[in-house]
């Protein structure tokens, strides 16, 4: 086997013989990383033996064994996964260091061992066994079915898997595991890719659920090739910042459940706890302060109530600032331009800061109308009633369009005691006695109603 120096794209995994500024495969800039690549000769390929973990051929009439889902015992995690995990499922959990990945996995190991009545193997590459035991003690986890090892050598990890034969294994984290036959250091692109391939193959062939933990970079990407996401069945990301009280977990890929499903956790001294009622608890906060407007977001299979907050302040700079948190910046700029053009509001001398309460992130366009209402409320320094909500997509011409699942959204508002909801005039459903539906064509008509 020969080794040579190559440059691998950290986004797509494409191999280049020499460094260049742009990847010729995915088009990304400054993503090439120097690494060592192993070349196998033709004679070595012929001598390779078939792996012990190869998959034998089967016929299509074969019944599936043990295909039922096992719950993790953590309500919000089960929601994101789609009511639990199955045997042989490979999951990638990514997030910045310190956000709670290891804590969540310890709690998951405890729940899986109790629900499956089988062993769970926890492999820690970043911390010693005593450090993990100290965290388990703080979380009040004491379970003889959880086997803990502190190891980074891939071969020794595989040996322990064969010996223990667990229902599930947890790798914490993939950046610390190294393949002894590859000369590059642990955490390099080649090491991460090859170790993930080998571990996934073992998990599939042994019907073992596998959790792979991975860190993300400052840009929010997985620290390693993006191709790693295509090797697994489920990709979970922590969307929120680690400094906040609440953690938002989102499924970006799930072969056994819905994508874009979210789970909300509250970080406490005793671990991460499910906080599914978080969005309902924010109703009524800062009720008399201008700049807030409520809306509904459809995330996965759940309707959640969110509060859009905006601060419009006189600028002291040559160019006004536009800062958005949890809201697409390009969309925010379009909405501001639509407000100025349609409603004849001048915002060129004001700084505008907008966010979704609690650091929540979404791509749901239903918040467009609430964004416009919040900006106008802050500008005019007039607080909006706390039992009003705004649901609608705003186009570049300031026209308001209906969004998907609008009846479900309105029903959720009705349950939470909202009295009035503003929607597109194209929505034809009849109003009911519990909540009044106000239909508006564009932003100008909305503002005329709000500040008449």
SULQUIDA-V181242 format. One record per pair of residues at least 6 apart in sequence whose ideal C-beta (glycine too) atoms are under 8 Angstrom apart, sorted by sequence separation. I is the first residue (numbers start at 0). J is the second residue. D is the distance in whole Angstrom. If there is no record, write none. Layout:
i->{I,I}
j->{J,J}
d->{D,D}
This chain:
i->{7,8,21,22,71,77,84,94,112,135,150,170,183,184,201,202,215,216,221,228,239,250,252,265,285,296,297,314,338,339,355,376,393,394,402,430,439,7,8,15,21,70,93,112,123,177,183,202,214,215,221,239,250,251,253,264,265,295,296,321,339,376,392,393,6,7,15,20,22,39,92,111,123,148,160,177,181,201,213,214,239,250,251,264,265,295,296,323,338,339,391,392,412,428,5,6,13,20,22,71,150,176,181,213,237,238,250,264,265,295,296,391,392,439,5,6,13,80,121,175,199,213,237,238,249,250,263,264,294,295,321,373,391,392,426,5,6,11,13,92,108,148,174,175,198,237,238,249,250,262,263,282,293,294,321,335,355,372,391,409,437,6,10,13,19,70,71,92,174,178,181,236,237,249,263,265,293,294,390,426,6,11,18,68,70,71,108,146,177,198,235,236,248,249,262,293,294,409,8,11,68,69,156,176,213,235,247,248,263,292,293,321,420,422,424,10,18,68,69,132,178,235,236,247,248,263,291,292,390,419,420,422,423,424,8,11,15,68,69,105,131,178,195,234,235,247,248,291,335,418,419,420,421,422,423,424,8,10,68,104,146,174,177,233,234,246,247,291,292,353,372,405,417,418,419,420,421,422,423,67,131,173,176,234,245,246,290,291,371,390,413,419,421,8,66,128,146,178,233,234,245,246,290,307,369,390,10,65,66,128,156,211,232,233,245,246,290,331,353,369,413,9,65,128,173,215,231,232,233,244,245,290,353,368,369,401,405,413,8,9,14,101,127,173,176,191,232,233,244,282,284,331,368,371,401,406,412,8,9,126,153,228,232,233,238,281,285,351,368,370,399,400,405,7,8,101,121,123,151,152,153,228,281,282,367,368,388,399,401,421,6,7,101,119,120,121,123,124,151,152,153,154,246,278,279,281,365,367,368,399,400,401,409,6,105,118,119,120,121,122,123,124,151,153,278,365,367,6,7,76,84,117,118,119,121,122,123,124,152,278,319,326,365,409,421,5,6,118,120,122,170,319,322,326,346,364,4,5,7,105,113,245,319,321,322,323,324,325,326,349,388,4,5,73,101,105,112,319,320,321,322,323,324,325,386,387,390,391,4,5,76,109,113,192,199,319,320,322,323,324,344,368,386,387,388,389,390,391,392,3,4,102,106,108,112,191,192,195,199,245,319,320,346,386,387,388,389,390,391,2,3,73,101,105,109,112,191,325,334,338,342,386,387,388,2,72,73,106,108,122,151,168,192,196,314,316,324,325,330,337,344,384,387,2,3,72,105,188,192,195,311,313,314,325,326,327,384,1,2,71,102,109,186,188,191,195,313,314,325,334,338,0,1,72,73,108,122,186,261,312,313,330,334,338,365,0,72,173,260,261,311,312,364,0,1,71,72,120,168,170,172,173,174,259,260,311,331,335,363,0,70,71,120,157,167,168,169,170,172,173,174,259,260,261,310,311,312,326,334,399,72,153,157,160,164,166,167,168,169,170,171,172,258,260,310,399,69,72,156,165,166,167,168,170,172,257,261,309,310,398,399,0,71,120,164,167,169,257,309,310,365,398,399,70,153,157,309,326,397,69,118,120,126,153,160,308,396,397,69,118,119,122,124,125,307,308,397,399,118,119,120,121,122,124,125,160,307,308,117,118,119,120,121,122,123,124,174,307,308,391,117,119,120,122,174,249,250,306,307,372,393,119,121,124,125,173,305,306,115,124,305,115,124,368,112,173,305,111,341,342,111,305,337,341,389,337,340,337,108,307,334,336,337,338,337,108,305,309,107,307,333,296,298,307,311,309,104,296,298,307,308,309,297,307,311,383,104,296,309,310,311,297,309,381,296,381,101,295,296,100,294,371,375,379,100,284,294,372,376,294,371,375,281,294,375,281,293,292,368,372,292,86,277,292,292,291,84,290,290,292,304,291,290,289,290,289,289,289,291,292,289,290,291,293,289,295,288,289,293,294,287,292,293,294,295,286,292,293,294,69,111,292,286,341,342,343,341,342,283,302,341,344,107,282,338,342,297,302,337,104,297,302,297,304,104,304,89,302,89,297,101,247,297,304,100,245,247,89,245,247,295,88,89,243,87,243,87,295,295,87,90,92,96,239,240,87,89,90,92,93,95,239,86,87,88,89,90,91,92,93,94,95,239,86,87,88,90,92,93,94,238,239,86,89,91,93,238,85,84,293,93,91,139,137,138,137,138,137,282,282,91,279,91,100,99,69,98,91,65,89,90,93,98,64,89,90,91,93,94,95,98,99,37,89,90,91,92,93,94,98,37,88,89,90,91,93,97,37,88,90,95,96,103,35,95,35,94,99,35,52,98,34,52,54,50,54,53,35,37,52,34,36,52,80,34,35,32,34,32,79,103,106,99,105,106,88,99,102,103,79,102,79,80,85,79,84,76,81,99,75,80,81,82,80,81,12,80,81,79,9,81,0,2,12,7,79,7,78,79,79,78,76,68,75,75,75,76,78,73,75,74,75,73,75,74,10,9,12,11,12,9,10,11,12,9,10,11,8,9,7,79,78,78}
j->{13,14,27,28,77,83,90,100,118,141,156,176,189,190,207,208,221,222,227,234,245,256,258,271,291,302,303,320,344,345,361,382,399,400,408,436,445,14,15,22,28,77,100,119,130,184,190,209,221,222,228,246,257,258,260,271,272,302,303,328,346,383,399,400,14,15,23,28,30,47,100,119,131,156,168,185,189,209,221,222,247,258,259,272,273,303,304,331,346,347,399,400,420,436,14,15,22,29,31,80,159,185,190,222,246,247,259,273,274,304,305,400,401,448,15,16,23,90,131,185,209,223,247,248,259,260,273,274,304,305,331,383,401,402,436,16,17,22,24,103,119,159,185,186,209,248,249,260,261,273,274,293,304,305,332,346,366,383,402,420,448,18,22,25,31,82,83,104,186,190,193,248,249,261,275,277,305,306,402,438,19,24,31,81,83,84,121,159,190,211,248,249,261,262,275,306,307,422,22,25,82,83,170,190,227,249,261,262,277,306,307,335,434,436,438,25,33,83,84,147,193,250,251,262,263,278,306,307,405,434,435,437,438,439,24,27,31,84,85,121,147,194,211,250,251,263,264,307,351,434,435,436,437,438,439,440,25,27,85,121,163,191,194,250,251,263,264,308,309,370,389,422,434,435,436,437,438,439,440,85,149,191,194,252,263,264,308,309,389,408,431,437,439,27,85,147,165,197,252,253,264,265,309,326,388,409,30,85,86,148,176,231,252,253,265,266,310,351,373,389,433,30,86,149,194,236,252,253,254,265,266,311,374,389,390,422,426,434,30,31,36,123,149,195,198,213,254,255,266,304,306,353,390,393,423,428,434,31,32,149,176,251,255,256,261,304,308,374,391,393,422,423,428,31,32,125,145,147,175,176,177,252,305,306,391,392,412,423,425,445,31,32,126,144,145,146,148,149,176,177,178,179,271,303,304,306,390,392,393,424,425,426,434,32,131,144,145,146,147,148,149,150,177,179,304,391,393,33,34,103,111,144,145,146,148,149,150,151,179,305,346,353,392,436,448,33,34,146,148,150,198,347,350,354,374,392,33,34,36,134,142,274,348,350,351,352,353,354,355,378,417,34,35,103,131,135,142,349,350,351,352,353,354,355,416,417,420,421,35,36,107,140,144,223,230,350,351,353,354,355,375,399,417,418,419,420,421,422,423,35,36,134,138,140,144,223,224,227,231,277,351,352,378,418,419,420,421,422,423,35,36,106,134,138,142,145,224,358,367,371,375,419,420,421,36,106,107,140,142,156,185,202,226,230,348,350,358,359,364,371,378,418,421,37,38,107,140,223,227,230,346,348,349,360,361,362,419,37,38,107,138,145,222,224,227,231,349,350,361,370,374,37,38,109,110,145,159,223,298,349,350,367,371,375,402,38,110,211,298,299,349,350,402,39,40,110,111,159,207,209,211,212,213,298,299,350,370,374,402,40,110,111,160,197,207,208,209,210,212,213,214,299,300,301,350,351,352,366,374,439,113,194,198,201,205,207,208,209,210,211,212,213,299,301,351,440,111,114,198,207,208,209,210,212,214,299,303,351,352,440,441,43,114,163,207,210,212,300,352,353,408,441,442,114,197,201,353,370,441,114,163,165,171,198,205,353,441,442,115,164,165,168,170,171,353,354,443,445,165,166,167,168,169,171,172,207,354,355,165,166,167,168,169,170,171,172,222,355,356,439,166,168,169,171,223,298,299,355,356,421,442,169,171,174,175,223,355,356,166,175,356,167,176,421,166,227,359,166,396,397,167,361,393,397,445,394,397,395,167,366,393,395,396,397,397,169,366,370,169,369,395,359,361,370,374,373,169,361,363,372,373,374,363,373,377,449,171,363,376,377,378,365,377,449,365,450,171,365,366,171,365,442,446,450,172,356,366,445,449,368,445,449,356,369,450,357,369,369,445,449,370,166,357,372,373,373,167,373,374,376,388,376,376,376,377,377,379,380,382,383,381,382,383,385,382,388,382,383,387,388,382,387,388,389,390,382,388,389,390,166,208,389,385,441,442,443,442,443,385,404,443,446,210,385,442,446,402,407,442,210,403,408,404,411,212,412,198,411,199,407,212,358,408,415,212,357,359,202,358,360,408,202,203,357,202,358,203,411,412,205,208,210,214,357,358,206,208,209,211,212,214,358,206,207,208,209,210,211,212,213,214,215,359,207,208,209,211,213,214,215,359,360,208,211,213,215,360,208,208,417,221,221,269,268,269,269,270,270,415,416,227,415,228,237,237,208,237,231,206,230,231,234,239,206,231,232,233,235,236,237,240,241,180,232,233,234,235,236,237,241,181,232,233,234,235,237,241,182,233,235,240,241,248,181,241,182,241,246,183,200,246,183,201,203,200,204,204,187,189,204,187,189,205,233,188,189,187,189,188,235,264,270,264,270,271,255,266,270,271,248,271,249,250,255,250,255,248,253,271,248,253,255,256,255,256,188,256,257,256,188,260,180,182,192,188,260,189,260,261,262,262,262,255,262,263,264,273,275,271,273,273,274,273,275,275,220,220,224,224,225,223,224,225,226,224,225,226,224,225,224,299,299,301}
d->{7,8,7,8,6,5,7,5,7,7,6,6,5,7,7,7,6,5,6,5,6,7,6,7,6,7,8,7,5,7,7,7,6,6,8,4,5,6,7,7,5,5,8,5,8,7,6,4,8,6,7,5,7,6,7,4,5,6,5,7,6,5,7,8,7,7,7,6,5,8,6,5,5,8,6,4,6,8,5,5,4,5,8,7,8,7,8,4,7,8,4,5,6,7,5,4,6,6,6,7,7,7,6,6,6,4,7,6,4,6,5,7,8,7,7,8,7,8,7,6,7,7,7,7,7,5,7,6,8,7,7,8,7,5,7,6,7,7,4,7,5,6,7,7,6,6,5,7,8,7,5,7,6,6,6,6,7,6,7,6,7,5,7,7,7,7,6,7,4,6,6,7,8,5,6,7,7,8,6,6,8,5,6,7,4,7,5,8,5,7,6,5,7,8,8,6,6,8,4,4,5,5,8,7,7,7,6,4,5,7,8,7,6,6,4,5,7,4,6,7,5,6,6,8,8,8,6,5,7,7,7,7,7,6,6,8,6,6,7,7,6,6,6,7,7,6,7,7,6,6,5,6,5,6,7,5,6,5,5,7,5,7,7,7,5,7,8,5,8,6,5,7,6,6,8,7,8,8,8,7,7,6,5,4,6,4,6,8,8,6,8,6,6,7,6,6,7,7,6,8,7,8,5,8,7,8,5,8,8,7,7,7,8,5,6,6,6,8,7,4,5,5,5,5,6,8,8,7,7,6,7,7,7,4,8,6,6,5,5,8,6,8,5,6,8,8,4,7,6,6,7,6,6,6,4,6,6,6,5,7,6,8,7,8,8,8,8,6,4,8,8,5,8,7,8,8,6,7,5,8,7,6,8,8,6,8,5,4,5,6,4,6,8,6,8,7,7,7,6,7,5,6,7,4,7,6,5,5,6,7,7,5,6,7,7,5,5,5,5,6,5,7,6,7,5,7,4,6,5,7,8,7,8,7,7,8,8,4,6,6,7,6,7,7,8,8,7,6,7,6,6,6,8,7,8,4,6,6,8,6,7,6,7,8,8,8,7,6,7,7,5,8,7,8,8,6,6,6,4,5,5,5,4,4,6,7,6,7,6,4,7,5,8,7,6,5,7,8,7,7,7,6,5,7,7,7,7,6,8,7,8,7,7,8,4,4,6,6,7,6,7,7,7,4,5,5,5,5,5,5,6,6,7,6,5,6,7,7,6,6,7,7,7,7,7,8,6,7,8,6,6,7,7,6,6,8,7,5,8,8,7,8,7,6,6,8,6,6,7,6,7,7,6,4,8,7,7,7,7,5,7,7,8,5,6,8,6,5,7,5,6,6,5,7,6,5,8,8,5,6,8,7,6,7,4,7,3,5,7,6,5,5,6,6,7,5,7,7,6,7,8,7,7,6,3,7,7,7,8,7,7,6,6,7,7,7,8,7,4,5,6,5,6,7,8,5,8,7,8,6,6,5,8,6,7,7,4,5,4,5,5,6,7,7,7,6,6,6,8,6,7,7,7,6,6,5,8,7,4,7,6,6,7,5,8,7,7,6,7,7,7,5,7,5,6,6,4,7,5,5,6,4,8,8,7,7,8,4,5,7,5,7,7,6,7,6,7,7,4,6,7,8,6,6,6,7,8,8,7,6,5,4,5,5,5,6,6,6,6,8,4,7,7,7,7,8,7,7,8,8,7,7,7,8,6,7,5,4,5,3,7,8,6,6,8,8,6,7,7,7,5,7,6,3,8,7,7,6,7,6,6,8,7,7,4,6,7,7,8,4,6,8,7,5,6,4,5,5,7,8,6,5,6,5,4,7,6,5,7,6,5,7,5,8,6,7,6,6,7,7,6,5,6,6,8,8,5,7,8,7,7,7,6,4,8,7,7,4,7,7,8,7,7,4,4,6,7,6,8,7,8,7,5,5,3,5,7,5,7,6,6,8,7,8,5,7,6,8,7,6,5,8,5,5,6,7,8,7,6,8,8,5,4,6,5,8,5,5,6,7,5,8,7,7,6,5,8,6,6,6,7,6,5,7,7,7,8,4,5,8,7,7,7,6,5,6,6,5,7,7,4,8,7,7,6,5,5,6,6,8,7,6,6,8,6,5,8,7,7,8,7,5,4,7,5,5,5,5,5,5,8,6,7,7,7,7,7,7,7,6,8,8,6,7,6,5,5,7,5,7,5,8,7,7,6,7,4,8,6,8,7,6,7,7,7,8,5,5,7,7,6,7,8,8,4,7,7,7,7,7,8,7,7,5,4,5,5,5,3,4,6,5,7,8,7,7,5,8,7,7,8,8,8,7,6,5,8,6,4,6,6,5,5,7,7,6,7,8,8,4,5,6,7,7,5,7,8,5,6,6,7,6,7,8,7,6,6,5,5,6,6,7,7,6,5,8,7,6,5,7,7,6,7,7,2,7,6,6,8,6,7,8,6,7,5,5,7,6,7,4,6,6,8,3,6,6,8,8,8,4,4,7,6,6,6,7,8,4,7,7,7,7,6,4,6,5,6,7,7,7,8,8,8}
